[in-house]
Amino acid sequence: MALEKDIKDQLNQYLQLLEGDIVLKVSAGSDQTSSETIDLVNEIASMSDKISVREATLARTPSFSVNRVGEDTGVTFAGIPLGHEFTSLVLALLQVSGRAPKVDQSVIDQVKKIEGEYHFETYVSLSCHNCPDVVQALNMMSVLNPGITHTMIDGAAFKDEVESKNVMSVPAVYLNGEFFGGGRMTVEEILAKLGTGPDASELSNKDPFDVLVVGGGPAGASAAIYAARKGIRTGIVAERFGGQVMDTMAIENFISVKQTEGPKLAASLEEHVKEYDIDIMNLQRAKGIEKKDLFELELENGAVLKSKTVIVSTGARWRNVNVPGEQEFKNKGVAYCPHCDGPLFEGKDVAVIGGGNSGIEAAIDLAGIVKHVTVLEFMPELKADEVLQKRLYSLPNVTVHKNVQTKEITGDESVNGISFIDRETEEVKHVELQGVFVQIGLVPNTDWLDGVVERNRMGEIIVDKHGSTTVPGLFAAGDCTDSAYNQIIISMGSGATASLGAFDYLIRN
Ligand SMILES: Cc1cc2nc3c(=O)[nH]c(=O)nc-3n(C[C@H](O)[C@H](O)[C@H](O)COP(=O)(O)OP(=O)(O)OC[C@H]3O[C@@H](n4cnc5c(N)ncnc54)[C@H](O)[C@@H]3O)c2cc1C
């Protein structure tokens, strides 16, 4: 398998940046993926005299590891790291050669300090856009710390392993043989999961803020920047910096940027926030808020942060269908991200619950990968745009059931079917399948504000044109509010509004 010209050109450029010598150790057999692996490493080695190839016996065949001369770094690729993993390969080559990773020094110090043996394995699909972040974070940790190793495993090349571990959602990370976590994770999140983050007392000892933003999506980032630009003491608490944009690839309506990808936009948001004197408390979840002299925001880890004003911008999350089987089979056949998990259902039968734009887009996307897609829509008609419906109905392997209510997702070890009720005839039907993609919209992340502030029946915080809520000094912005539309640009605008509202409040009080 020869590399395509544009990939080879890119690789050539990156390989100019190699600092020290690298040894690629290859474990190969006589199968097709083995010969592709050998071709790939030989081709890479032929492009730089700093790279040599050696045969080896590694834990998996086919696979190859990227090492310094005389020192195994523990970075291994089982499968061909092209597709979305191409960047992971490039970064592994550069970092193993001695180039410093582009993360804060504090993160590097934290990784280096970890003691003990940590053997990570990540199952990926090459079309998963959430996987490279995890692969790159764990590779970087392996390069920095001799006690840490990491193997990326392409599920398509190791189907037996994926089946025996029952991996139905990627990325799926295992640590020392035990499931560690799924979904996109940043290096900071991995470190927090390993218990290396700041403790509660360190956070509680912080001086009170003038503006404390809760939520680090587009609304929160915008609110924090607007506040910091007023020269007031600003902090931002986020469970996961970036918010929903981290879950999307193609963004084409963020005006002035013709096309971008979610993770790229999230990285720019963080970079912009870091330009200012803003105290970022990432990977911290707010649990409750109380207004005393100052607002007191309680975090999940027990810390209490104080502030004169608070801007809530906690956004929204995927809505669950709340039927038996959904929680039980989450990541065991029940999925929410077709781009990430679709390839794991190759050749299988799946259902998509939801006939809106996201549901129908998911069904069209999945129909190209899986054997058959069953679409279930509660209403008598699909709500998706006409053009999407046309495309859907042109596909030979899709069945649409309208006016039906999902009753149960069935399964044993993993999903084996779905039952639904025909709302007209009340007849219960059952379809045997292996995957269910839930695409029925979003719910605001406001449960933690129960009884504190007025919300509408959907749970959205009610705000006025200044972003003020029913509690003086408490503001809200973005998808967690009753704004008519949920979009990045709208969230950013409302973040700015809430921040200016909070500043106004501060100067008047
Ligand atoms: C798949 C997908 C594709 C999309 N595509 C587009 C698109 O192309 N164009 C477009 O304009 N919009 C798109 N959107 C919508 C857009 O992403 C949202 O409107 C926008 O991200 C909302 O920003 P936000 O800051 O209000 O909330 P979010 O982005 O949801 O951010 C919420 C933040 O709050 C944090 N948080 C939540 N609860 C807590 C808590 N208790 N304590 C602390 N922090 C908390 C979260 O971790 C996160 O940092 C898409 C959404 C999805 C899901």
The ligand as an SDF file (V2000), in Angstrom:
LIG
                    3D

 53 58  0  0  0  0  0  0  0  0999 V2000
  -23.1700   17.4780   16.9480 C   0  0  0  0  0  0  0  0  0  0  0  0
  -23.4010   18.9750   17.0240 C   0  0  0  0  0  0  0  0  0  0  0  0
  -23.1720   19.7580   15.9150 C   0  0  0  0  0  0  0  0  0  0  0  0
  -23.3620   21.1520   15.9620 C   0  0  0  0  0  0  0  0  0  0  0  0
  -23.0900   21.8920   14.8480 N   0  0  0  0  0  0  0  0  0  0  0  0
  -23.1990   23.2470   14.9090 C   0  0  0  0  0  0  0  0  0  0  0  0
  -22.8440   24.0700   13.7860 C   0  0  0  0  0  0  0  0  0  0  0  0
  -22.4190   23.5720   12.7360 O   0  0  0  0  0  0  0  0  0  0  0  0
  -22.9940   25.4140   13.9160 N   0  0  0  0  0  0  0  0  0  0  0  0
  -23.4730   26.0100   15.0470 C   0  0  0  0  0  0  0  0  0  0  0  0
  -23.5530   27.2220   15.1000 O   0  0  0  0  0  0  0  0  0  0  0  0
  -23.8140   25.2470   16.1100 N   0  0  0  0  0  0  0  0  0  0  0  0
  -23.7000   23.8940   16.0700 C   0  0  0  0  0  0  0  0  0  0  0  0
  -24.0580   23.1360   17.1530 N   0  0  0  0  0  0  0  0  0  0  0  0
  -24.6250   23.8220   18.3350 C   0  0  0  0  0  0  0  0  0  0  0  0
  -23.5330   24.5070   19.1620 C   0  0  0  0  0  0  0  0  0  0  0  0
  -22.4890   23.5870   19.4000 O   0  0  0  0  0  0  0  0  0  0  0  0
  -24.1200   25.0050   20.4770 C   0  0  0  0  0  0  0  0  0  0  0  0
  -25.1740   25.8800   20.2140 O   0  0  0  0  0  0  0  0  0  0  0  0
  -23.0700   25.7360   21.3250 C   0  0  0  0  0  0  0  0  0  0  0  0
  -21.9570   24.9120   21.5830 O   0  0  0  0  0  0  0  0  0  0  0  0
  -23.6680   26.1880   22.6370 C   0  0  0  0  0  0  0  0  0  0  0  0
  -22.6810   26.8050   23.3970 O   0  0  0  0  0  0  0  0  0  0  0  0
  -22.8140   26.9450   24.9850 P   0  0  0  0  0  0  0  0  0  0  0  0
  -21.5560   27.5740   25.4330 O   0  0  0  0  0  0  0  0  0  0  0  0
  -24.0860   27.5790   25.3220 O   0  0  0  0  0  0  0  0  0  0  0  0
  -22.9320   25.4600   25.5470 O   0  0  0  0  0  0  0  0  0  0  0  0
  -22.0320   24.1690   25.3910 P   0  0  0  0  0  0  0  0  0  0  0  0
  -21.2700   24.1840   24.1330 O   0  0  0  0  0  0  0  0  0  0  0  0
  -22.9470   23.0350   25.6560 O   0  0  0  0  0  0  0  0  0  0  0  0
  -20.9910   24.2790   26.5930 O   0  0  0  0  0  0  0  0  0  0  0  0
  -21.3800   24.0680   27.9190 C   0  0  0  0  0  0  0  0  0  0  0  0
  -20.1890   24.1040   28.8370 C   0  0  0  0  0  0  0  0  0  0  0  0
  -20.6280   23.9830   30.1970 O   0  0  0  0  0  0  0  0  0  0  0  0
  -19.9430   22.9140   30.8450 C   0  0  0  0  0  0  0  0  0  0  0  0
  -20.8100   22.3880   31.9040 N   0  0  0  0  0  0  0  0  0  0  0  0
  -21.9950   21.7550   31.8110 C   0  0  0  0  0  0  0  0  0  0  0  0
  -22.4860   21.4790   33.0360 N   0  0  0  0  0  0  0  0  0  0  0  0
  -21.5820   21.9630   33.9200 C   0  0  0  0  0  0  0  0  0  0  0  0
  -21.5140   22.0050   35.3320 C   0  0  0  0  0  0  0  0  0  0  0  0
  -22.4850   21.5180   36.1180 N   0  0  0  0  0  0  0  0  0  0  0  0
  -20.4220   22.5710   35.9120 N   0  0  0  0  0  0  0  0  0  0  0  0
  -19.4210   23.0870   35.1530 C   0  0  0  0  0  0  0  0  0  0  0  0
  -19.4510   23.0890   33.8130 N   0  0  0  0  0  0  0  0  0  0  0  0
  -20.5110   22.5360   33.2060 C   0  0  0  0  0  0  0  0  0  0  0  0
  -19.6300   21.9710   29.7220 C   0  0  0  0  0  0  0  0  0  0  0  0
  -18.6130   21.0660   30.0850 O   0  0  0  0  0  0  0  0  0  0  0  0
  -19.2030   22.9680   28.6460 C   0  0  0  0  0  0  0  0  0  0  0  0
  -17.9130   23.4370   28.9000 O   0  0  0  0  0  0  0  0  0  0  0  0
  -23.8520   21.7570   17.1410 C   0  0  0  0  0  0  0  0  0  0  0  0
  -24.1050   20.9640   18.2630 C   0  0  0  0  0  0  0  0  0  0  0  0
  -23.8690   19.5800   18.2320 C   0  0  0  0  0  0  0  0  0  0  0  0
  -24.1220   18.7410   19.4390 C   0  0  0  0  0  0  0  0  0  0  0  0
  1  2  1  0
  2  3  1  0
  2 52  2  0
  3  4  2  0
  4  5  1  0
  4 50  1  0
  5  6  2  0
  6  7  1  0
  6 13  1  0
  7  8  2  0
  7  9  1  0
  9 10  1  0
 10 11  2  0
 10 12  1  0
 12 13  2  0
 13 14  1  0
 14 15  1  0
 14 50  1  0
 15 16  1  0
 16 17  1  0
 16 18  1  0
 18 19  1  0
 18 20  1  0
 20 21  1  0
 20 22  1  0
 22 23  1  0
 23 24  1  0
 24 25  2  0
 24 26  1  0
 24 27  1  0
 27 28  1  0
 28 29  2  0
 28 30  1  0
 28 31  1  0
 31 32  1  0
 32 33  1  0
 33 34  1  0
 33 48  1  0
 34 35  1  0
 35 36  1  0
 35 46  1  0
 36 37  1  0
 36 45  1  0
 37 38  2  0
 38 39  1  0
 39 40  1  0
 39 45  2  0
 40 41  1  0
 40 42  2  0
 42 43  1  0
 43 44  2  0
 44 45  1  0
 46 47  1  0
 46 48  1  0
 48 49  1  0
 50 51  2  0
 51 52  1  0
 52 53  1  0
M  END
$$$$
